[in-house]
Amino acid sequence: MTEVGTAHAISPDSGTHWTEPGAWPAAPGVHRIPLPLPMDGLRAVNVYAIETDDGLTLIDGGWAIEVSRALLESSLREIGREVRDIDRFLVTHVHRDHYTQAVTVRREVGSHVSLGLGDKATLDLIRRRDRLEDDPHVALLRAVGAPDIARAWADFTRTNTPDLSLWDDPDTWLDGDLELAVGARTIDAVHTPGHTQGHYVFADRPGGLLFAGDHVLPTITPSIGFEPALAELPLGDFMASLTKVRGLPDLTLLPAHGPVAPSSHARVDALLAHHEVRLDLCVAAIGDGSHAAYDVAGSLPWTRHEHRLADLDVFNTALAILETRAHLELLVARGVLVRGETDGVEHYTAA
């Protein structure tokens, strides 16, 4: 994920850094619960507990690790609740820090889990990972002209294999845009592909709230083009989804990572502008030559601290290269660039 923007790390609901443990009142009947992500630069994921007459609906579940489960339990006790009160999870997308703890809690207490249908292909690939001849990202990293990074990524994934028992199917696959009853609330489930193909945001229009998952983040941009099941034009999907969310009322932004922010519209506008700037930088990097995505990524600054690609670790290097490819592919779709291939490596030139 790329850092961008100026939102402060202090969350207005807690008055402290947004990762501070607790059950923070984000709105009447809604509590923000940051759960830890050790060994992850994101530091924490916000799950949101919505109180209903029947119990609790959680937006996202967290990562299924002991420290996260313990903090979920202690945070729920702060509002007089227990894990067994969770009767439903609305999961924004399939990534482990959002989905896997919903699966483990369901096994214990029978909670109902919903997930976007667009993430089914990725979920299926995760479960088949031990039977795949090649990680899809390895093949793509070779195709973008980064064979050394492809080998490093293959080594990285061999030592960071997922626990396949955490990736069961949901009870319900969300398909298209739909209205959901959550207690007395009517929440719009809005399909927002881009970060993943099955990503959803959940809009409580009467309550003025947008549970945004990773689609709209207040201080960083979500990774694009980094899924086991590859989308054809992920950045195009993402920007179209941002425009779709911009068409909703201006809502309080309740993100999965970062502090609560007052305006979904302001942040969407900033994200759209950011990606247009990145697209322009990609065009400038191509110039009159022919370049692979790896070359272009190496010419761009990364994070708000403007790190060089060579300064990033293997994981973030792979994300950066594949996100660059997503930008280049959108420029091809717009007719600005042309993609060719030589010896299995994609190259881009001006149209």
Long-range contacts (C-beta under 8 A, 24 or more apart in sequence): 1-42, 1-217, 1-220, 1-221, 1-222, 1-223, 1-257, 1-319, 2-220, 2-221, 2-223, 2-302, 2-303, 2-320, 2-323, 3-219, 3-220, 3-221, 3-303, 3-304, 3-305, 4-219, 4-220, 4-221, 4-270, 4-271, 4-274, 4-304, 5-218, 5-219, 5-220, 5-267, 5-270, 5-274, 5-304, 6-219, 7-218, 7-219, 7-258, 7-259, 7-261, 7-267, 8-259, 9-219, 9-258, 9-259, 10-259, 11-259, 11-260, 12-259, 12-260, 12-262, 13-260, 18-44, 18-46, 18-258, 18-259, 18-260, 19-43, 19-44, 21-71, 21-74, 21-75, 22-75, 22-78, 23-49, 23-75, 23-76, 23-78, 23-79, 26-209, 26-252, 26-254, 26-260, 27-207, 27-208, 27-209, 27-252, 28-207, 29-183, 30-207, 30-209, 30-254, 31-75, 31-79, 32-254, 32-260, 33-71, 33-72, 33-75, 33-76, 35-62, 35-63, 35-68, 35-71, 35-72, 35-101, 36-67, 36-68, 36-71, 37-63, 37-68, 37-97, 38-65, 38-67, 40-97, 41-316, 42-97, 42-257, 43-257, 44-257, 45-97, 45-98, 45-256, 45-257, 46-254, 46-255, 46-256, 46-257, 46-258, 47-72, 48-211, 48-254, 49-76, 49-79, 49-81, 49-86, 50-182, 50-183, 50-185, 51-79, 51-81, 51-183, 52-87, 52-182, 52-183, 52-184, 52-185, 53-183, 53-184, 54-87, 54-183, 55-85, 55-86, 55-87, 55-88, 56-81, 56-85, 56-86, 56-87, 56-88, 57-86, 57-87, 57-88, 57-89, 57-90, 57-182, 57-183, 58-86, 58-88, 58-89, 58-90, 58-102, 59-89, 59-90, 59-91, 59-92, 59-202, 59-211, 59-213, 59-254, 60-89, 60-90, 60-91, 60-92, 60-98, 60-99, 60-102, 60-213, 60-256, 61-89, 61-91, 61-98, 61-99, 61-100, 61-101, 61-102, 61-103, 61-105, 61-113, 62-97, 62-98, 62-100, 62-101, 62-102, 63-96, 63-97, 63-100, 63-101, 64-96, 64-100, 64-101, 64-103, 64-104, 64-163, 64-166, 68-101, 69-101, 69-104, 72-101, 83-108, 83-109, 84-108, 84-109, 86-111, 87-111, 87-112, 88-112, 88-113, 88-114, 88-182, 89-113, 89-114, 90-114, 90-180, 90-182, 90-187, 90-189, 90-200, 90-202, 90-211, 91-115, 91-170, 92-116, 92-199, 92-200, 92-201, 92-202, 92-211, 92-212, 92-213, 92-214, 92-215, 92-256, 93-119, 93-195, 93-196, 93-198, 93-199, 93-200, 93-213, 93-214, 94-119, 94-122, 94-123, 94-126, 94-196, 94-198, 95-196, 95-214, 96-162, 96-166, 97-256, 98-213, 98-214, 98-256, 99-167, 100-163, 100-166, 100-167, 103-166, 103-167, 103-168, 104-166, 106-168, 106-171, 112-171, 112-172, 113-170, 113-171, 113-172, 114-170, 114-171, 114-172, 114-173, 114-174, 115-170, 115-172, 115-173, 115-174, 115-198, 116-173, 116-174, 116-175, 116-191, 116-196, 116-197, 116-198, 116-199, 116-200, 117-173, 117-174, 117-175, 117-198, 118-191, 118-193, 118-196, 118-197, 118-198, 118-199, 119-196, 119-197, 119-198, 119-199, 120-169, 120-173, 120-198, 121-197, 121-228, 121-229, 122-196, 122-197, 122-198, 122-227, 122-228, 122-229, 123-167, 123-169, 124-229, 125-228, 125-229, 126-162, 126-164, 126-167, 126-228, 127-164, 127-167, 129-161, 129-162, 129-164, 129-228, 130-161, 130-164, 135-228, 136-228, 136-229, 136-230, 137-226, 137-228, 137-318, 137-322, 140-230, 140-322, 140-325, 141-318, 141-321, 141-322, 142-344, 142-345, 143-344, 143-345, 143-346, 144-292, 144-293, 144-294, 144-321, 144-322, 144-324, 144-325, 144-345, 144-346, 145-292, 145-293, 145-294, 145-295, 145-345, 145-346, 145-347, 146-292, 146-293, 146-294, 146-321, 149-294, 149-314, 149-317, 149-318, 149-321, 152-314, 152-317, 153-314, 153-318, 156-314, 156-315, 174-198, 174-200, 187-211, 188-248, 190-244, 190-245, 190-248, 191-241, 192-241, 192-242, 192-244, 192-245, 193-231, 193-234, 193-237, 193-238, 193-241, 194-222, 194-224, 194-234, 194-235, 194-237, 194-238, 194-239, 194-240, 194-241, 194-242, 195-222, 195-223, 195-224, 195-238, 196-227, 197-227, 197-229, 197-231, 197-234, 197-237, 199-241, 201-245, 203-248, 203-251, 204-251, 205-248, 205-249, 205-251, 208-249, 208-251, 208-252, 209-251, 209-252, 209-254, 210-245, 210-248, 210-251, 210-252, 210-253, 210-254, 210-264, 211-254, 212-245, 212-253, 212-254, 212-255, 212-256, 212-264, 213-255, 213-256, 214-255, 214-256, 214-257, 215-241, 215-242, 215-245, 216-242, 216-245, 216-253, 216-255, 216-264, 216-267, 216-268, 216-271, 217-255, 217-256, 217-257, 217-258, 217-267, 218-253, 218-255, 218-258, 218-259, 218-260, 218-261, 218-267, 219-257, 219-258, 219-259, 220-257, 220-258, 221-271, 221-274, 221-275, 223-319, 223-323, 224-323, 224-326, 225-322, 225-323, 225-325, 225-326, 226-318, 226-319, 226-322, 226-323, 233-326, 233-329, 233-330, 233-333, 234-326, 235-275, 235-323, 235-326, 235-327, 235-329, 235-330, 236-329, 236-330, 236-333, 238-275, 239-272, 239-275, 239-330, 242-268, 242-271, 242-272, 243-268, 243-272, 246-272, 275-327, 278-327, 279-327, 279-330, 279-331, 282-324, 282-327, 282-328, 282-331, 283-331, 283-336, 283-337, 283-350, 286-337, 286-348, 286-349, 286-350, 287-350, 288-350, 289-349, 290-340, 290-347, 290-348, 290-349, 291-347, 291-348, 292-345, 292-346, 292-347, 292-348, 293-321, 293-322, 293-324, 293-325, 293-328, 293-346, 293-348, 294-321, 294-324, 296-324, 296-328, 296-348, 297-321, 297-323, 297-324, 300-324
